[in-house]
Protein backbone atom coordinates (compact mmCIF):
# COMPACT_ATOMS: atom_id res chain seq x y z
CA UNK A 1 0.00 0.00 0.00
CA UNK A 2 2.84 2.36 0.91
CA UNK A 3 4.65 1.51 -2.34
CA UNK A 4 1.48 2.24 -4.34
CA UNK A 5 1.05 5.59 -2.58
CA UNK A 6 4.65 6.55 -3.32
CA UNK A 7 4.17 5.53 -6.96
CA UNK A 8 1.06 7.69 -7.26
CA UNK A 9 2.81 10.66 -5.67
CA UNK A 10 5.81 10.32 -7.96
CA UNK A 11 3.45 10.04 -10.93
CA UNK A 12 1.70 13.24 -9.88
CA UNK A 13 5.05 15.03 -9.65
CA UNK A 14 6.04 13.73 -13.07
CA UNK A 15 2.69 14.94 -14.39
CA UNK A 16 3.39 18.48 -13.13
CA UNK A 17 6.84 18.41 -14.72
CA UNK A 18 5.33 17.15 -17.97
CA UNK A 19 2.74 19.96 -18.07
CA UNK A 20 5.33 22.64 -17.34
CA UNK A 21 7.98 21.17 -19.63
CA UNK A 22 5.53 20.38 -22.44
CA UNK A 23 3.89 23.80 -22.41
CA UNK A 24 7.33 25.43 -22.24
CA UNK A 25 8.53 23.47 -25.29
CA UNK A 26 5.34 24.35 -27.19
CA UNK A 27 5.88 28.04 -26.49
CA UNK A 28 9.53 27.70 -27.46
CA UNK A 29 8.60 26.15 -30.81
CA UNK A 30 6.01 28.85 -31.59
CA UNK A 31 8.22 31.78 -30.57
CA UNK A 32 11.27 30.26 -32.28
CA UNK A 33 9.37 30.08 -35.58
CA UNK A 34 8.75 33.83 -35.34
CA UNK A 35 11.88 35.24 -33.71
CA UNK A 36 14.50 32.49 -33.70
CA UNK A 37 15.24 29.96 -30.99
CA UNK A 38 17.83 32.06 -29.12
CA UNK A 39 15.43 34.94 -28.48
CA UNK A 40 12.59 32.48 -27.77
CA UNK A 41 14.67 30.59 -25.20
CA UNK A 42 15.68 33.82 -23.46
CA UNK A 43 12.14 35.17 -23.37
CA UNK A 44 10.74 31.91 -21.98
CA UNK A 45 13.52 31.83 -19.37
CA UNK A 46 12.47 35.29 -18.18
CA UNK A 47 8.82 34.20 -18.10
CA UNK A 48 9.89 31.24 -15.96
CA UNK A 49 11.86 33.50 -13.59
CA UNK A 50 8.79 35.75 -13.22
CA UNK A 51 6.52 32.82 -12.37
CA UNK A 52 9.06 31.34 -9.96
CA UNK A 53 8.97 34.66 -8.12
CA UNK A 54 5.29 33.99 -7.42
CA UNK A 55 6.01 30.37 -6.45
CA UNK A 56 8.75 31.35 -3.98
CA UNK A 57 6.64 34.14 -2.46
CA UNK A 58 3.66 31.78 -2.07
CA UNK A 59 5.82 29.12 -0.42
CA UNK A 60 7.21 31.72 1.98
CA UNK A 61 3.63 32.39 3.08
CA UNK A 62 2.80 28.69 3.32
CA UNK A 63 0.52 28.64 0.28
CA UNK A 64 0.47 25.77 -2.20
CA UNK A 65 0.60 26.62 -5.88
CA UNK A 66 0.78 24.71 -9.15
CA UNK A 67 3.83 24.51 -11.38
CA UNK A 68 3.97 27.20 -14.11
CA UNK A 69 1.96 26.63 -17.30
CA UNK A 70 2.99 28.35 -20.55
CA UNK A 71 0.69 29.39 -23.39
CA UNK A 72 2.04 31.06 -26.57
CA UNK A 73 1.14 34.78 -26.86
CA UNK A 74 -0.54 34.70 -23.45
CA UNK A 75 2.50 34.12 -21.26
CA UNK A 76 2.56 31.89 -18.21
CA UNK A 77 0.76 31.54 -14.91
CA UNK A 78 0.51 29.52 -11.73
CA UNK A 79 -2.68 28.41 -10.00
CA UNK A 80 -3.22 29.04 -6.30
CA UNK A 81 -4.28 25.81 -4.57
CA UNK A 82 -4.86 27.82 -1.39
CA UNK A 83 -6.28 31.33 -1.41
CA UNK A 84 -4.56 34.14 0.54
CA UNK A 85 -6.18 34.90 3.89
CA UNK A 86 -5.83 38.67 3.51
CA UNK A 87 -4.95 41.40 1.03
CA UNK A 88 -1.38 41.76 2.33
CA UNK A 89 -0.62 38.10 1.63
CA UNK A 90 -2.14 38.40 -1.85
CA UNK A 91 -0.02 41.50 -2.52
CA UNK A 92 3.13 39.74 -1.29
CA UNK A 93 2.62 36.78 -3.63
CA UNK A 94 1.75 39.10 -6.53
CA UNK A 95 4.85 41.24 -5.93
CA UNK A 96 7.13 38.19 -6.08
CA UNK A 97 6.69 37.80 -9.86
CA UNK A 98 7.57 41.28 -11.12
CA UNK A 99 10.25 41.67 -8.45
CA UNK A 100 12.21 38.53 -9.37
CA UNK A 101 11.31 39.03 -13.04
CA UNK A 102 12.87 42.50 -12.94
CA UNK A 103 16.02 41.12 -11.33
CA UNK A 104 16.25 38.55 -14.13
CA UNK A 105 15.69 41.11 -16.90
CA UNK A 106 18.28 43.48 -15.41
CA UNK A 107 20.80 40.62 -15.18
CA UNK A 108 20.30 39.92 -18.90
CA UNK A 109 20.63 43.66 -19.61
CA UNK A 110 23.97 43.88 -17.78
CA UNK A 111 25.14 40.71 -19.54
CA UNK A 112 24.12 42.19 -22.88
CA UNK A 113 26.01 45.42 -22.20
CA UNK A 114 29.15 43.58 -21.13
CA UNK A 115 29.04 41.33 -24.21
CA UNK A 116 27.85 44.13 -26.53
CA UNK A 117 25.05 41.78 -27.60
CA UNK A 118 21.96 43.17 -29.32
CA UNK A 119 20.24 39.81 -28.85
CA UNK A 120 20.64 39.90 -25.07
CA UNK A 121 19.47 43.52 -24.99
CA UNK A 122 16.37 42.54 -26.99
CA UNK A 123 15.68 39.68 -24.56
CA UNK A 124 16.12 42.01 -21.59
CA UNK A 125 13.71 44.51 -23.19
CA UNK A 126 11.06 41.82 -23.58
CA UNK A 127 11.44 40.95 -19.89
CA UNK A 128 11.36 44.57 -18.75
CA UNK A 129 8.24 45.31 -20.80
CA UNK A 130 6.56 42.10 -19.61
CA UNK A 131 7.04 43.02 -15.95
CA UNK A 132 6.05 46.66 -16.53
CA UNK A 133 2.85 45.56 -18.28
CA UNK A 134 2.06 43.22 -15.40
CA UNK A 135 2.18 46.17 -13.01
CA UNK A 136 -0.90 47.82 -14.56
CA UNK A 137 -3.16 48.41 -11.51
CA UNK A 138 -6.05 46.25 -12.65
CA UNK A 139 -6.94 42.70 -11.63
CA UNK A 140 -6.11 39.95 -12.62
CA UNK A 141 -2.69 41.43 -13.45
CA UNK A 142 -0.06 41.47 -10.69
CA UNK A 143 -0.37 45.23 -10.33
CA UNK A 144 -4.06 44.90 -9.53
CA UNK A 145 -3.36 42.34 -6.83
CA UNK A 146 -0.56 44.46 -5.36
CA UNK A 147 -2.47 47.74 -5.28
CA UNK A 148 -5.58 46.05 -3.84
CA UNK A 149 -3.75 46.12 -0.50
CA UNK A 150 -4.32 49.90 -0.63
CA UNK A 151 -7.86 49.68 -2.03
CA UNK A 152 -9.60 47.64 -4.75
CA UNK A 153 -10.97 50.95 -6.04
CA UNK A 154 -7.55 51.61 -7.60
CA UNK A 155 -8.64 49.10 -10.29
CA UNK A 156 -10.96 51.85 -11.56
CA UNK A 157 -7.81 53.90 -12.26
CA UNK A 158 -6.18 50.93 -13.98
CA UNK A 159 -9.13 50.43 -16.36
CA UNK A 160 -8.59 53.62 -18.44
CA UNK A 161 -4.83 52.87 -18.47
CA UNK A 162 -5.60 49.44 -19.92
CA UNK A 163 -7.98 50.97 -22.45
CA UNK A 164 -5.37 53.54 -23.52
CA UNK A 165 -2.80 50.78 -23.99
CA UNK A 166 -5.30 48.82 -26.10
CA UNK A 167 -5.71 51.86 -28.37
CA UNK A 168 -1.95 52.41 -28.53
CA UNK A 169 -1.03 48.78 -29.11
CA UNK A 170 -4.09 46.70 -30.11
CA UNK A 171 -3.61 43.09 -29.05
CA UNK A 172 -5.81 40.01 -28.61
CA UNK A 173 -4.09 39.39 -25.27
CA UNK A 174 -4.99 42.89 -24.04
CA UNK A 175 -8.58 42.36 -25.18
CA UNK A 176 -8.72 39.02 -23.34
CA UNK A 177 -7.32 40.55 -20.14
CA UNK A 178 -9.78 43.43 -20.48
CA UNK A 179 -12.71 41.01 -20.69
CA UNK A 180 -11.42 38.96 -17.74
CA UNK A 181 -11.06 42.13 -15.66
CA UNK A 182 -14.70 43.22 -16.11
CA UNK A 183 -16.04 41.27 -13.07
CA UNK A 184 -13.20 42.69 -10.95
CA UNK A 185 -14.01 46.22 -12.11
CA UNK A 186 -17.66 45.69 -11.16
CA UNK A 187 -16.44 44.45 -7.78
CA UNK A 188 -14.31 47.59 -7.38
CA UNK A 189 -17.25 49.83 -8.35
CA UNK A 190 -19.47 48.17 -5.75
CA UNK A 191 -16.72 47.94 -3.10
CA UNK A 192 -17.98 48.70 0.38
CA UNK A 193 -15.07 49.01 2.84
CA UNK A 194 -17.44 48.70 5.80
CA UNK A 195 -18.80 45.30 4.72
CA UNK A 196 -17.62 42.66 7.25
CA UNK A 197 -15.98 40.40 4.64
CA UNK A 198 -14.18 43.34 3.01
CA UNK A 199 -13.08 44.79 6.33
CA UNK A 200 -11.65 41.41 7.37
CA UNK A 201 -9.76 40.87 4.10
CA UNK A 202 -8.56 44.43 3.46
CA UNK A 203 -7.91 45.51 7.07
CA UNK A 204 -4.24 46.33 6.57
CA UNK A 205 -2.25 48.81 8.71
CA UNK A 206 -1.61 52.18 7.05
CA UNK A 207 2.15 51.62 7.38
CA UNK A 208 1.86 48.41 5.34
CA UNK A 209 -0.17 50.19 2.66
CA UNK A 210 2.53 52.86 2.35
CA UNK A 211 5.25 50.19 2.15
CA UNK A 212 3.57 48.31 -0.68
CA UNK A 213 2.60 51.54 -2.42
CA UNK A 214 6.16 52.83 -2.25
CA UNK A 215 7.66 49.54 -3.48
CA UNK A 216 5.10 49.36 -6.28
CA UNK A 217 5.82 52.90 -7.49
CA UNK A 218 9.60 52.41 -7.22
CA UNK A 219 9.48 49.18 -9.22
CA UNK A 220 7.15 50.69 -11.83
CA UNK A 221 9.42 53.75 -12.18
CA UNK A 222 12.54 51.59 -12.55
CA UNK A 223 10.88 49.38 -15.16
CA UNK A 224 9.48 52.39 -17.01
CA UNK A 225 12.89 54.08 -17.26
CA UNK A 226 14.74 50.89 -18.18
CA UNK A 227 12.14 49.85 -20.77
CA UNK A 228 12.36 53.28 -22.42
CA UNK A 229 16.17 53.37 -22.32
CA UNK A 230 16.64 49.88 -23.77
CA UNK A 231 14.01 50.55 -26.43
CA UNK A 232 15.82 53.74 -27.46
CA UNK A 233 19.12 51.87 -27.44
CA UNK A 234 17.78 49.14 -29.73
CA UNK A 235 16.05 51.69 -31.99
CA UNK A 236 19.32 53.61 -32.34
CA UNK A 237 21.18 50.42 -33.26
CA UNK A 238 18.60 49.48 -35.90
CA UNK A 239 18.69 52.97 -37.43
CA UNK A 240 22.46 52.96 -37.36
CA UNK A 241 22.52 49.56 -39.05
Kinemage of the C-alpha trace (Angstrom):
@kinemage 1
@onewidth
@group {chain A} dominant
@subgroup {mainchain}
@vectorlist {calphas} color= white
{ca unk a 1} P 0.000 0.000 0.000
{ca unk a 2} L 2.842 2.360 0.907
{ca unk a 3} L 4.654 1.512 -2.340
{ca unk a 4} L 1.483 2.238 -4.335
{ca unk a 5} L 1.053 5.591 -2.583
{ca unk a 6} L 4.655 6.550 -3.316
{ca unk a 7} L 4.170 5.534 -6.960
{ca unk a 8} L 1.055 7.687 -7.264
{ca unk a 9} L 2.809 10.657 -5.667
{ca unk a 10} L 5.814 10.316 -7.963
{ca unk a 11} L 3.446 10.038 -10.925
{ca unk a 12} L 1.695 13.242 -9.879
{ca unk a 13} L 5.047 15.034 -9.646
{ca unk a 14} L 6.042 13.734 -13.066
{ca unk a 15} L 2.688 14.940 -14.393
{ca unk a 16} L 3.389 18.478 -13.134
{ca unk a 17} L 6.839 18.414 -14.715
{ca unk a 18} L 5.329 17.154 -17.974
{ca unk a 19} L 2.737 19.961 -18.066
{ca unk a 20} L 5.332 22.640 -17.342
{ca unk a 21} L 7.975 21.170 -19.633
{ca unk a 22} L 5.533 20.383 -22.437
{ca unk a 23} L 3.886 23.804 -22.414
{ca unk a 24} L 7.331 25.425 -22.242
{ca unk a 25} L 8.527 23.471 -25.287
{ca unk a 26} L 5.342 24.348 -27.189
{ca unk a 27} L 5.876 28.042 -26.487
{ca unk a 28} L 9.534 27.704 -27.460
{ca unk a 29} L 8.598 26.149 -30.805
{ca unk a 30} L 6.012 28.855 -31.594
{ca unk a 31} L 8.221 31.776 -30.565
{ca unk a 32} L 11.274 30.264 -32.282
{ca unk a 33} L 9.369 30.077 -35.582
{ca unk a 34} L 8.753 33.831 -35.337
{ca unk a 35} L 11.878 35.241 -33.707
{ca unk a 36} L 14.503 32.486 -33.702
{ca unk a 37} L 15.240 29.961 -30.991
{ca unk a 38} L 17.827 32.059 -29.117
{ca unk a 39} L 15.428 34.939 -28.479
{ca unk a 40} L 12.591 32.478 -27.773
{ca unk a 41} L 14.673 30.594 -25.198
{ca unk a 42} L 15.684 33.818 -23.456
{ca unk a 43} L 12.136 35.169 -23.373
{ca unk a 44} L 10.742 31.913 -21.976
{ca unk a 45} L 13.522 31.826 -19.374
{ca unk a 46} L 12.470 35.293 -18.176
{ca unk a 47} L 8.823 34.201 -18.096
{ca unk a 48} L 9.885 31.238 -15.956
{ca unk a 49} L 11.855 33.499 -13.591
{ca unk a 50} L 8.794 35.753 -13.216
{ca unk a 51} L 6.520 32.824 -12.371
{ca unk a 52} L 9.056 31.341 -9.956
{ca unk a 53} L 8.968 34.661 -8.119
{ca unk a 54} L 5.285 33.988 -7.422
{ca unk a 55} L 6.009 30.373 -6.452
{ca unk a 56} L 8.754 31.348 -3.979
{ca unk a 57} L 6.639 34.136 -2.456
{ca unk a 58} L 3.656 31.782 -2.069
{ca unk a 59} L 5.824 29.124 -0.423
{ca unk a 60} L 7.207 31.724 1.981
{ca unk a 61} L 3.629 32.390 3.080
{ca unk a 62} L 2.801 28.690 3.322
{ca unk a 63} L 0.516 28.636 0.285
{ca unk a 64} L 0.469 25.767 -2.198
{ca unk a 65} L 0.596 26.621 -5.882
{ca unk a 66} L 0.776 24.715 -9.154
{ca unk a 67} L 3.826 24.512 -11.376
{ca unk a 68} L 3.970 27.198 -14.109
{ca unk a 69} L 1.964 26.634 -17.301
{ca unk a 70} L 2.993 28.347 -20.549
{ca unk a 71} L 0.688 29.392 -23.394
{ca unk a 72} L 2.040 31.062 -26.569
{ca unk a 73} L 1.144 34.781 -26.863
{ca unk a 74} L -0.541 34.702 -23.454
{ca unk a 75} L 2.502 34.119 -21.258
{ca unk a 76} L 2.560 31.891 -18.214
{ca unk a 77} L 0.764 31.539 -14.914
{ca unk a 78} L 0.512 29.523 -11.726
{ca unk a 79} L -2.682 28.412 -10.004
{ca unk a 80} L -3.218 29.035 -6.301
{ca unk a 81} L -4.281 25.814 -4.565
{ca unk a 82} L -4.858 27.817 -1.388
{ca unk a 83} L -6.283 31.325 -1.410
{ca unk a 84} L -4.564 34.136 0.542
{ca unk a 85} L -6.183 34.896 3.890
{ca unk a 86} L -5.831 38.671 3.515
{ca unk a 87} L -4.953 41.402 1.033
{ca unk a 88} L -1.379 41.757 2.334
{ca unk a 89} L -0.624 38.095 1.631
{ca unk a 90} L -2.136 38.402 -1.851
{ca unk a 91} L -0.021 41.500 -2.523
{ca unk a 92} L 3.129 39.739 -1.290
{ca unk a 93} L 2.622 36.782 -3.630
{ca unk a 94} L 1.747 39.098 -6.527
{ca unk a 95} L 4.847 41.244 -5.929
{ca unk a 96} L 7.126 38.190 -6.085
{ca unk a 97} L 6.688 37.798 -9.861
{ca unk a 98} L 7.566 41.284 -11.120
{ca unk a 99} L 10.247 41.673 -8.450
{ca unk a 100} L 12.215 38.535 -9.368
{ca unk a 101} L 11.309 39.030 -13.038
{ca unk a 102} L 12.867 42.503 -12.945
{ca unk a 103} L 16.023 41.123 -11.328
{ca unk a 104} L 16.253 38.547 -14.130
{ca unk a 105} L 15.690 41.114 -16.897
{ca unk a 106} L 18.284 43.480 -15.407
{ca unk a 107} L 20.795 40.623 -15.178
{ca unk a 108} L 20.300 39.923 -18.898
{ca unk a 109} L 20.628 43.659 -19.606
{ca unk a 110} L 23.971 43.880 -17.781
{ca unk a 111} L 25.139 40.713 -19.537
{ca unk a 112} L 24.125 42.189 -22.882
{ca unk a 113} L 26.007 45.420 -22.202
{ca unk a 114} L 29.147 43.577 -21.129
{ca unk a 115} L 29.039 41.332 -24.211
{ca unk a 116} L 27.855 44.130 -26.533
{ca unk a 117} L 25.047 41.776 -27.599
{ca unk a 118} L 21.960 43.167 -29.323
{ca unk a 119} L 20.238 39.805 -28.855
{ca unk a 120} L 20.644 39.903 -25.070
{ca unk a 121} L 19.471 43.521 -24.989
{ca unk a 122} L 16.374 42.536 -26.993
{ca unk a 123} L 15.680 39.676 -24.560
{ca unk a 124} L 16.118 42.014 -21.588
{ca unk a 125} L 13.715 44.512 -23.193
{ca unk a 126} L 11.056 41.823 -23.582
{ca unk a 127} L 11.435 40.951 -19.889
{ca unk a 128} L 11.365 44.567 -18.754
{ca unk a 129} L 8.245 45.307 -20.804
{ca unk a 130} L 6.560 42.098 -19.611
{ca unk a 131} L 7.043 43.021 -15.954
{ca unk a 132} L 6.048 46.658 -16.533
{ca unk a 133} L 2.846 45.556 -18.285
{ca unk a 134} L 2.055 43.219 -15.403
{ca unk a 135} L 2.182 46.173 -13.008
{ca unk a 136} L -0.895 47.817 -14.557
{ca unk a 137} L -3.158 48.407 -11.511
{ca unk a 138} L -6.052 46.249 -12.649
{ca unk a 139} L -6.943 42.699 -11.628
{ca unk a 140} L -6.112 39.954 -12.619
{ca unk a 141} L -2.686 41.434 -13.445
{ca unk a 142} L -0.057 41.475 -10.694
{ca unk a 143} L -0.368 45.234 -10.333
{ca unk a 144} L -4.056 44.899 -9.534
{ca unk a 145} L -3.361 42.344 -6.830
{ca unk a 146} L -0.562 44.456 -5.357
{ca unk a 147} L -2.472 47.743 -5.280
{ca unk a 148} L -5.577 46.050 -3.839
{ca unk a 149} L -3.754 46.120 -0.497
{ca unk a 150} L -4.318 49.900 -0.631
{ca unk a 151} L -7.864 49.682 -2.026
{ca unk a 152} L -9.598 47.639 -4.754
{ca unk a 153} L -10.968 50.951 -6.043
{ca unk a 154} L -7.550 51.605 -7.604
{ca unk a 155} L -8.639 49.104 -10.290
{ca unk a 156} L -10.958 51.853 -11.563
{ca unk a 157} L -7.811 53.896 -12.262
{ca unk a 158} L -6.177 50.931 -13.979
{ca unk a 159} L -9.129 50.426 -16.358
{ca unk a 160} L -8.586 53.618 -18.436
{ca unk a 161} L -4.831 52.875 -18.474
{ca unk a 162} L -5.597 49.439 -19.924
{ca unk a 163} L -7.984 50.970 -22.454
{ca unk a 164} L -5.365 53.540 -23.521
{ca unk a 165} L -2.802 50.781 -23.988
{ca unk a 166} L -5.303 48.817 -26.096
{ca unk a 167} L -5.709 51.861 -28.371
{ca unk a 168} L -1.950 52.412 -28.528
{ca unk a 169} L -1.030 48.777 -29.113
{ca unk a 170} L -4.085 46.699 -30.106
{ca unk a 171} L -3.605 43.094 -29.053
{ca unk a 172} L -5.812 40.010 -28.607
{ca unk a 173} L -4.087 39.392 -25.273
{ca unk a 174} L -4.987 42.886 -24.042
{ca unk a 175} L -8.577 42.357 -25.182
{ca unk a 176} L -8.725 39.020 -23.343
{ca unk a 177} L -7.324 40.548 -20.138
{ca unk a 178} L -9.777 43.428 -20.479
{ca unk a 179} L -12.711 41.005 -20.685
{ca unk a 180} L -11.425 38.959 -17.736
{ca unk a 181} L -11.056 42.135 -15.663
{ca unk a 182} L -14.703 43.224 -16.108
{ca unk a 183} L -16.039 41.268 -13.069
{ca unk a 184} L -13.199 42.692 -10.954
{ca unk a 185} L -14.013 46.222 -12.108
{ca unk a 186} L -17.659 45.691 -11.158
{ca unk a 187} L -16.442 44.449 -7.782
{ca unk a 188} L -14.313 47.593 -7.384
{ca unk a 189} L -17.245 49.832 -8.345
{ca unk a 190} L -19.472 48.173 -5.746
{ca unk a 191} L -16.721 47.941 -3.103
{ca unk a 192} L -17.984 48.705 0.379
{ca unk a 193} L -15.067 49.015 2.841
{ca unk a 194} L -17.437 48.701 5.801
{ca unk a 195} L -18.800 45.303 4.725
{ca unk a 196} L -17.620 42.662 7.253
{ca unk a 197} L -15.982 40.399 4.641
{ca unk a 198} L -14.179 43.343 3.011
{ca unk a 199} L -13.084 44.791 6.329
{ca unk a 200} L -11.654 41.413 7.373
{ca unk a 201} L -9.765 40.871 4.103
{ca unk a 202} L -8.562 44.432 3.460
{ca unk a 203} L -7.912 45.506 7.068
{ca unk a 204} L -4.239 46.332 6.566
{ca unk a 205} L -2.250 48.805 8.708
{ca unk a 206} L -1.610 52.181 7.052
{ca unk a 207} L 2.154 51.616 7.377
{ca unk a 208} L 1.861 48.405 5.340
{ca unk a 209} L -0.170 50.191 2.663
{ca unk a 210} L 2.532 52.858 2.350
{ca unk a 211} L 5.252 50.189 2.155
{ca unk a 212} L 3.571 48.312 -0.678
{ca unk a 213} L 2.596 51.539 -2.418
{ca unk a 214} L 6.165 52.827 -2.251
{ca unk a 215} L 7.657 49.543 -3.479
{ca unk a 216} L 5.100 49.357 -6.284
{ca unk a 217} L 5.822 52.904 -7.491
{ca unk a 218} L 9.597 52.411 -7.223
{ca unk a 219} L 9.480 49.176 -9.219
{ca unk a 220} L 7.154 50.686 -11.833
{ca unk a 221} L 9.423 53.751 -12.183
{ca unk a 222} L 12.539 51.587 -12.547
{ca unk a 223} L 10.880 49.382 -15.155
{ca unk a 224} L 9.480 52.391 -17.010
{ca unk a 225} L 12.888 54.075 -17.257
{ca unk a 226} L 14.740 50.894 -18.178
{ca unk a 227} L 12.144 49.848 -20.770
{ca unk a 228} L 12.356 53.278 -22.415
{ca unk a 229} L 16.169 53.371 -22.325
{ca unk a 230} L 16.644 49.885 -23.766
{ca unk a 231} L 14.008 50.546 -26.433
{ca unk a 232} L 15.819 53.742 -27.460
{ca unk a 233} L 19.121 51.873 -27.438
{ca unk a 234} L 17.784 49.142 -29.728
{ca unk a 235} L 16.054 51.687 -31.991
{ca unk a 236} L 19.322 53.607 -32.345
{ca unk a 237} L 21.179 50.419 -33.258
{ca unk a 238} L 18.601 49.480 -35.896
{ca unk a 239} L 18.689 52.972 -37.431
{ca unk a 240} L 22.461 52.956 -37.362
{ca unk a 241} L 22.521 49.558 -39.051
